[in-house]
């Protein structure tokens, strides 16, 4: 078996001068074939690697353009122009937004699929990577023939293996770019890092599939030539390829939710270790062939800059820790209050990753929580539902110190939030399920202040909260009633749905209390009929968001068909359940 070293001398790129061919043993057609575009081994990185690169860049650019269009549209007033129904641009926007809202639920496994737009994006990746065939383009993995050379003299690298290898390595920088918390793709597309995780996971899967397609044709080819044993013993390409493929397979297999979710902290650490082994083995395996190492430099730059930005910002904002108090906020709820220095700033709806110092082994972990207070309060308040791990350990500390436990925390962030101004919409509906109120509550308080000051397009805000009982509502009640009290009844509406039958305790007169679950589809239809420009913001568990999403999708079809009063229906959703694969 070969030794672990790189071919000497180590170069930035290998030569493009063809060598090793026995031209005398080839036919004229074979000589022409090996230098034809999409078949030439010495230009395969340009043909397949750069084509894959261009595809991802074009998709990101298109998403960025759509994001900027949404940004400008949110800030522009809807002009009636004497028309009863939506204009063409309204219909087109609604059609696009339908794909962003529509969601599917597989009841057999209780799996909630990503929105249709994400499914279409992943399907587009699959179609492009496996093969694109049209009158002008004949390229990528399965679209070019032959898969194997008809003659040994044409080379020992099967064409399908060559192209799959370059497609695989070209996916790598984007796979990492989709995963980082300081996310450059997110900055361009207006998408928070956690919502890009679906593309990180699927691009990683496609990279693994193309790696398999790269690997097995070599094995088949060498077995057919009777060279398998000697090649494995003497060529470093085989064992370095295996050394990369094994951890890559582990990364793909153990990243499925059934394995990942129950023991996420262990998974995360092993994920980093396996990723390091994979990258190191793959780096040696490609051995600066043509421009292969360029993709490693790009990947390293993306990850290093994102990581460095996080570290520098965290040290600048929180140093070695900010003073914090942790106390009970109700049944299975705890509130973390952090004294916010002037250099820590956030907007309503953003979240931070929290590392609690002095909590034993949990000090080594960080977890995302939404900031439920406004910056003007001078403190960052985070309300946490007790599950396991960190939150269970915090609940134990709070139980031992009823007056509150004082500690220090390190904050990484803020991240996420909204990329369009809610104040630009005539009506805003905020829908909260359970502790999803941590996301919508600061948005409500912020809108109430802006409505009171005047000078904005928003005329009314509706806040719908669904919680199990009044004890769960207690922590947010002061903020809700104080914000609602600033406004006349014509400008605000608050509905609190207690999903468990009980007597309401001390509800304010400005708040409507209902003892049943909200019918979310009816609320969405109410919102759709209320004004020409409406924003719906929802945060809650999967089932809650599923109902909201599909009701909004139906309303978008109504707009696309040219009916109804509403011409601009904006939807933004967040989930409060733990999200995974988001801590890179």
C-alpha positions in Angstrom: 0.0 0.0 0.0 1.3 3.5 -0.9 2.6 5.9 1.7 0.8 9.1 2.7 2.5 11.8 0.8 1.8 14.1 -2.1 3.3 13.8 -5.5 6.6 15.7 -5.7 7.2 18.5 -6.4 4.0 19.9 -4.9 2.4 22.3 -7.3 -0.6 24.7 -7.3 -2.0 23.0 -10.5 -0.9 20.0 -12.4 0.1 20.1 -16.1 -2.5 20.1 -18.9 -0.2 18.6 -21.4 -1.6 15.2 -22.4 0.6 12.2 -21.6 0.4 8.4 -21.4 -1.7 7.9 -24.5 -0.8 5.3 -27.1 -2.0 7.1 -30.2 -0.8 4.4 -32.5 -3.2 1.9 -30.9 -6.3 4.2 -31.3 -8.5 4.8 -34.2 -9.0 8.2 -35.7 -12.4 8.5 -34.0 -10.9 7.6 -30.6 -8.1 10.2 -31.0 -10.7 12.8 -31.8 -13.0 11.8 -28.9 -10.4 12.1 -26.1 -9.7 15.8 -27.0 -13.4 16.7 -27.5 -15.0 19.0 -25.0 -16.9 17.1 -22.2 -14.6 14.1 -22.9 -11.1 15.6 -22.6 -9.6 14.5 -19.3 -7.3 17.5 -19.2 -10.1 20.0 -19.4 -12.6 18.1 -17.3 -12.2 20.6 -14.4 -13.3 23.4 -16.7 -16.1 21.4 -18.3 -17.7 19.9 -15.2 -16.2 21.7 -12.2 -16.7 25.2 -13.5 -20.1 24.3 -14.9 -21.3 23.1 -11.5 -19.8 26.3 -10.0 -21.7 28.4 -12.5 -25.0 26.6 -11.7 -24.8 27.3 -8.0 -23.7 30.9 -8.5 -26.5 31.5 -10.9 -29.1 30.0 -8.5 -27.7 32.2 -5.6 -27.8 35.3 -7.9 -31.4 34.6 -8.9 -32.4 34.2 -5.3 -30.6 37.5 -4.4 -32.5 39.3 -7.2 -35.8 37.9 -5.9 -34.8 39.0 -2.4 -34.1 42.6 -3.5 -37.4 42.7 -5.5 -39.2 41.6 -2.3 -37.3 44.3 -0.3 -38.4 47.1 -2.7 -41.9 45.7 -3.1 -42.4 45.7 0.7 -41.4 49.4 0.8 -43.6 50.5 -2.1 -47.3 51.3 -1.7 -49.9 49.3 -3.5 -51.6 51.4 -6.2 -55.2 50.5 -6.9 -55.2 52.3 -10.3 -59.0 51.8 -10.5 -58.6 48.1 -10.8 -60.7 45.7 -8.6 -58.2 42.9 -8.7 -54.4 42.3 -8.5 -52.2 43.4 -11.3 -49.9 41.2 -13.3 -46.9 41.8 -11.0 -49.1 41.0 -8.0 -50.2 37.7 -9.6 -46.6 36.7 -10.5 -45.4 37.5 -7.0 -48.2 35.5 -5.5 -47.4 32.5 -7.7 -43.8 32.6 -6.5 -44.9 33.0 -2.9 -47.2 30.0 -3.2 -44.1 27.8 -3.6 -42.6 29.4 -0.5 -45.7 28.7 1.6 -47.0 25.3 0.4 -45.9 22.5 2.6 -46.5 18.7 2.7 -47.0 16.4 5.7 -46.2 12.6 5.6 -48.6 11.3 8.3 -47.1 7.8 8.3 -43.9 9.1 9.8 -45.2 12.5 11.0 -42.6 14.2 8.8 -43.1 17.8 7.8 -41.4 18.5 4.5 -39.6 21.8 3.7 -41.6 24.3 1.8 -42.3 23.5 -1.9 -39.7 26.2 -2.9 -37.0 24.3 -1.1 -38.1 21.0 -2.6 -38.0 22.6 -6.1 -34.5 23.9 -5.4 -33.3 20.5 -4.3 -34.9 18.9 -7.3 -33.2 21.5 -9.5 -29.9 20.5 -8.0 -30.6 16.9 -8.7 -31.6 17.4 -12.3 -28.6 19.6 -13.1 -26.1 17.3 -11.4 -27.3 14.1 -12.9 -27.7 15.4 -16.4 -29.0 18.2 -18.5 -30.0 17.5 -22.1 -31.3 20.0 -24.6 -30.6 21.0 -28.2 -27.6 23.1 -27.1 -26.3 21.4 -23.9 -25.2 17.8 -23.5 -23.2 17.6 -20.3 -22.8 16.5 -16.7 -22.9 13.1 -15.0 -25.3 10.9 -16.9 -25.9 12.9 -20.1 -22.6 12.2 -21.8 -21.6 9.0 -23.5 -19.6 6.8 -23.3 -19.5 6.0 -19.5 -16.3 3.9 -20.1 -13.6 4.2 -22.7 -13.9 1.6 -25.6 -10.2 1.1 -25.5 -7.6 0.8 -22.7 -5.2 3.1 -24.6 -7.7 6.0 -24.1 -6.9 6.1 -20.4 -7.6 4.2 -17.1 -9.9 6.9 -15.8 -13.5 6.1 -16.9 -15.3 9.2 -18.3 -18.2 8.9 -15.9 -15.8 8.6 -12.9 -13.8 11.7 -14.1 -16.9 13.9 -14.5 -18.5 12.7 -11.2 -15.3 13.5 -9.4 -15.2 17.1 -10.6 -18.9 17.6 -9.9 -18.4 16.3 -6.4 -15.5 18.6 -5.6 -17.2 21.6 -7.1 -20.2 21.1 -4.8 -17.9 21.2 -1.7 -17.5 25.0 -1.2 -21.3 25.5 -1.5 -22.0 22.7 0.9 -19.9 24.4 3.5 -21.3 27.9 2.6 -24.8 26.7 3.3 -23.8 25.5 6.8 -22.1 28.5 8.4 -23.9 30.7 10.9 -22.3 33.8 9.5 -23.7 32.9 6.2 -22.7 34.8 3.0 -25.4 33.1 0.9 -27.9 34.2 3.5 -26.7 37.8 3.4 -27.3 37.8 -0.4 -30.6 36.0 -0.4 -32.1 37.5 2.8 -32.4 34.0 4.3 -31.5 33.1 7.8 -28.8 30.5 8.2 -31.0 27.8 9.8 -33.3 27.9 6.7 -30.4 27.1 4.5 -29.6 23.9 6.3 -31.9 21.9 4.0 -29.5 22.8 1.1 -26.5 22.0 3.2 -27.8 18.5 3.9 -29.0 17.8 0.3 -25.8 19.2 -1.3 -23.8 17.0 1.0 -25.9 14.0 -0.1 -25.4 14.8 -3.7 -21.7 15.2 -3.2 -21.7 11.7 -1.6 -23.6 10.2 -4.5 -21.3 11.7 -7.1 -18.3 10.4 -5.0 -19.7 6.9 -5.2 -20.2 7.3 -9.0 -16.6 8.5 -9.1 -15.3 5.5 -7.1 -17.0 2.4 -8.4 -16.3 2.8 -12.1 -12.6 2.7 -11.2 -13.1 -0.6 -9.3 -15.1 -2.0 -12.2 -12.6 -0.9 -14.8 -9.6 -2.3 -12.9 -11.4 -5.6 -12.3 -12.2 -5.9 -16.0 -8.5 -5.2 -16.8 -7.3 -7.6 -14.1 -5.4 -4.9 -12.3 -7.5 -4.4 -9.1 -5.1 -6.1 -6.6 -2.0 -4.5 -8.0 -3.6 -1.0 -8.2 -4.8 -1.1 -4.6 -1.4 -2.2 -3.3 0.7 0.3 -5.3 -1.5 3.3 -6.0 -2.2 5.9 -3.3 -5.3 7.0 -5.1 -7.2 3.9 -4.0 -6.6 4.0 -0.3 -6.8 7.8 0.0 -10.1 7.6 -1.8 -11.4 5.0 0.6 -10.0 7.0 3.5 -12.2 9.9 2.3 -15.3 7.9 1.4 -15.6 6.1 4.8 -16.0 9.3 6.9 -18.1 10.9 4.2 -20.5 7.9 4.4 -20.6 8.2 8.1 -21.4 12.0 7.9 -24.3 11.3 5.5 -25.7 8.3 7.4 -25.6 9.7 10.9 -26.9 13.1 9.8 -30.5 11.8 9.4 -32.7 13.1 12.1 -33.4 9.6 13.6 -29.8 9.4 14.6 -28.9 13.1 14.9 -31.7 14.5 17.0 -31.6 12.4 20.2 -27.9 12.9 21.0 -27.2 16.1 19.1 -24.3 17.4 21.2 -22.4 14.1 20.7 -23.3 14.1 17.1 -22.0 17.6 16.6 -18.6 16.9 18.0 -18.2 13.6 16.0 -19.4 15.5 13.0 -16.6 17.9 13.2 -14.0 15.2 13.7 -15.3 13.1 10.8 -15.4 16.3 8.6 -11.7 17.0 9.4 -10.7 13.4 8.5 -12.7 13.6 5.3 -11.3 16.9 4.2 -7.7 15.8 4.9 -8.0 12.5 3.1 -9.8 14.1 0.1 -7.1 16.8 -0.1 -4.4 14.2 -0.4 -6.5 12.1 -2.8 -7.0 14.8 -5.4 -3.2 15.6 -5.2 -3.4 19.0 -6.9 -4.8 17.5 -10.1 -5.5 20.3 -12.5 -7.4 22.9 -10.5 -8.7 20.6 -7.8 -7.0 22.4 -4.9 -8.7 25.7 -5.9 -11.9 24.3 -4.5 -10.2 23.5 -1.2 -8.8 27.1 -0.9 -12.3 28.4 -1.6 -13.9 26.1 1.0 -11.2 27.0 3.6 -11.7 30.7 2.9 -15.5 30.6 3.3 -15.3 28.6 6.5 -12.4 30.5 8.0 -13.8 34.0 7.3 -17.3 32.9 8.7 -15.7 31.4 11.8 -13.3 34.3 12.4 -16.2 36.8 12.0 -18.2 34.9 14.7 -15.2 34.7 17.1 -14.2 38.3 16.7 -17.8 39.6 17.1 -18.4 37.4 20.1 -15.2 38.5 21.9 -16.0 42.2 21.1 -19.6 42.0 22.3 -19.4 39.7 25.2 -15.8 39.3 26.1 -15.4 36.6 28.7 -19.1 36.8 29.6 -22.0 39.1 30.3 -23.8 39.2 33.7 -27.1 37.3 33.5 -29.9 36.2 35.8 -31.9 33.1 35.3 -35.3 32.6 37.0 -38.6 30.7 36.6 -41.1 32.1 34.1 -43.9 29.6 34.5 -44.5 25.9 34.2 -41.5 24.3 32.4 -40.3 27.9 31.4 -37.3 29.8 32.5 -36.3 33.3 31.7 -32.7 34.4 31.1 -32.0 38.1 31.4 -28.7 39.4 30.1 -27.4 42.9 30.8 -26.8 44.2 27.3 -23.8 46.5 26.7 -24.2 49.3 24.2 -22.2 47.4 21.6 -24.8 44.6 21.6 -27.6 45.4 19.3 -30.5 43.4 17.8 -33.8 43.8 16.0 -37.1 42.2 16.9 -37.2 38.6 15.9 -33.5 37.9 16.0 -31.9 35.1 17.9 -28.6 34.5 19.6 -26.6 31.4 20.6 -26.1 31.2 24.3 -23.3 29.6 26.2 -23.9 29.6 30.0 -20.7 29.7 32.0 -20.4 27.8 35.3 -22.8 25.0 34.3 -20.4 22.1 34.2 -20.2 20.1 31.0 -23.0 22.3 29.5 -20.6 25.2 29.4 -19.1 23.5 26.3 -22.4 23.8 24.4 -24.3 26.7 22.8 -28.0 26.8 21.9 -30.1 29.2 19.9 -32.9 31.3 21.6 -34.9 34.2 20.4 -34.5 37.6 22.1 -38.0 38.4 23.4 -37.3 42.0 24.5 -36.6 45.2 22.6 -33.2 46.8 22.5 -34.5 50.0 24.2 -35.1 47.9 27.4 -31.4 47.7 28.0 -31.6 43.9 28.7 -31.8 40.9 26.4 -34.5 38.6 27.7 -34.8 35.0 26.5 -37.6 32.7 27.5 -36.6 29.0 27.3 -38.9 26.0 27.5 -37.4 23.2 29.5 -36.7 20.1 27.5 -33.4 18.3 28.3 -29.7 19.0 28.4 -28.9 22.7 28.9 -32.5 23.8 29.7 -32.9 21.0 32.2 -29.7 21.9 33.9 -30.7 25.5 34.1 -34.1 24.5 35.5 -32.3 22.6 38.3 -30.2 25.6 39.2 -33.3 27.8 39.3 -35.2 25.3 41.5 -32.3 25.5 43.9 -32.3 29.3 43.9 -35.9 30.6 43.9 -34.8 34.2 43.8 -32.9 33.6 40.6 -29.4 32.3 39.7 -26.8 34.8 38.8 -24.2 33.7 36.3 -22.3 34.9 33.2 -23.1 34.0 29.6 -21.5 34.3 26.2 -23.7 35.4 23.3 -23.0 34.6 19.7 -25.2 36.7 17.4 -27.6 38.1 16.7 -28.8 36.1 13.7 -32.0 35.8 11.6 -34.9 38.2 11.9 -37.1 39.7 9.2 -35.6 41.2 5.9 -38.7 43.3 5.2 -40.3 46.1 7.3 -43.6 45.1 8.8 -44.5 48.8 9.3 -44.9 49.0 5.5 -47.9 46.7 5.5 -51.5 47.9 6.1 -52.3 45.0 8.3 -50.0 42.7 10.2 -51.0 39.4 11.8 -48.7 37.9 14.4 -49.5 34.3 15.1 -47.8 32.5 18.1 -48.0 28.9 19.2 -46.7 28.3 22.7 -43.2 29.7 23.2 -43.3 30.8 19.6 -44.4 34.1 21.3 -40.7 34.8 22.1 -40.4 35.6 18.4 -43.7 37.5 17.8 -43.8 39.4 21.1 -40.9 41.8 20.3 -42.4 42.3 16.9 -45.7 43.3 18.5 -44.2 45.6 21.0 -42.1 47.3 18.2 -45.1 47.7 15.9 -47.1 49.2 18.8 -44.5 51.8 19.4 -44.4 52.7 15.7 -48.1 52.9 15.4 -48.3 55.2 18.4 -45.7 57.5 16.9 -47.5 57.5 13.6 -46.0 58.1 10.1 -46.1 54.5 9.0 -48.3 52.6 6.5 -49.5 50.0 9.0 -53.0 50.7 10.3 -53.7 47.7 12.5 -51.8 44.8 14.1 -53.5 41.6 15.2 -51.7 39.4 17.8 -53.0 35.8 18.1 -51.5 33.7 20.9 -52.2 30.0 21.5 -50.9 28.7 24.9 -52.0 25.8 27.1 -53.1 27.9 30.1 -52.9 31.2 31.8 -49.8 30.1 33.7 -47.9 29.8 30.5 -49.3 33.1 29.3 -48.3 34.9 32.5 -44.7 35.7 31.6 -45.7 37.6 28.4 -48.9 39.2 29.7 -47.3 42.4 31.1 -45.6 43.2 27.7 -48.7 42.3 25.7 -51.1 44.4 27.8 -48.7 47.3 28.0 -48.2 47.4 24.2 -51.9 47.0 23.5 -52.8 49.8 26.0 -50.8 52.3 23.9 -53.2 52.1 21.0 -56.9 52.6 20.2 -59.0 49.6 19.7 -59.2 50.3 16.0 -55.4 49.8 15.7 -54.8 46.7 17.7 -56.4 43.3 18.5 -55.1 40.7 20.8 -56.6 37.2 21.1 -55.3 34.7 23.6 -56.4 31.1 23.0 -56.1 28.8 26.0 -56.0 25.3 24.6 -56.8 23.6 28.0 -60.2 24.3 29.5 -59.8 26.5 32.6 -60.9 29.7 34.1 -58.9 32.7 32.9 -56.8 34.4 35.6 -56.6 38.2 35.6 -56.9 38.9 31.8 -56.8 42.5 30.8 -59.9 44.0 29.2 -58.0 44.8 26.0 -57.3 41.1 25.4 -59.9 38.7 24.1 -59.6 35.3 25.8 -60.9 32.3 24.0 -61.0 28.8 25.5 -60.3 26.7 22.4 -57.6 26.2 19.8 -57.5 28.9 17.1 -58.7 27.9 13.6 -55.6 29.1 11.8 -57.0 28.8 8.3 -59.9 31.1 9.3 -57.5 33.6 10.7 -55.5 33.6 7.5 -58.6 34.0 5.4 -59.6 36.9 7.6 -56.1 38.5 7.1 -56.3 38.0 3.3 -59.7 39.8 3.2 -58.7 42.6 5.5 -56.5 44.9 3.3 -54.6 45.1 0.0 -51.2 44.7 1.7 -50.9 42.2 4.5 -48.1 40.5 6.4 -48.5 37.3 8.4 -45.8 36.3 10.8 -46.1 32.9 12.5 -44.0 31.0 15.0 -44.8 27.8 16.6 -44.5 24.0 16.4 -44.6 22.1 13.1 -48.3 21.4 13.1 -49.1 25.0 13.8 -46.9 26.3 11.0 -48.3 23.6 8.6 -51.8 25.0 9.0 -50.7 28.6 8.5 -48.5 27.8 5.5 -51.1 25.9 3.6 -53.8 28.5 4.3 -51.5 31.2 3.1 -50.7 29.1 0.0 -54.4 28.9 -0.8 -54.7 32.7 -0.4 -51.7 33.2 -2.8 -53.6 31.2 -5.4 -56.6 33.4 -5.0 -54.3 36.5 -5.7 -52.6 34.7 -8.6 -56.1 34.0 -10.1 -56.8 37.8 -9.9 -59.5 37.8 -7.2 -59.9 39.5 -3.9 -58.9 42.7 -2.3 -55.4 41.6 -1.2 -52.6 42.2 -3.7 -49.6 41.6 -1.5 -49.6 38.8 1.1 -46.3 38.3 2.8 -45.5 35.3 5.0 -42.6 34.7 7.4 -42.4 31.6 9.6 -40.2 30.5 12.4 -40.2 27.3 14.5 -39.4 27.3 18.2 -38.5 23.6 18.3 -34.8 22.8 18.5 -33.2 23.0 15.0 -30.3 20.8 14.1 -27.2 21.0 11.9 -27.1 24.8 12.6 -24.1 25.3 14.8 -21.2 25.4 12.3 
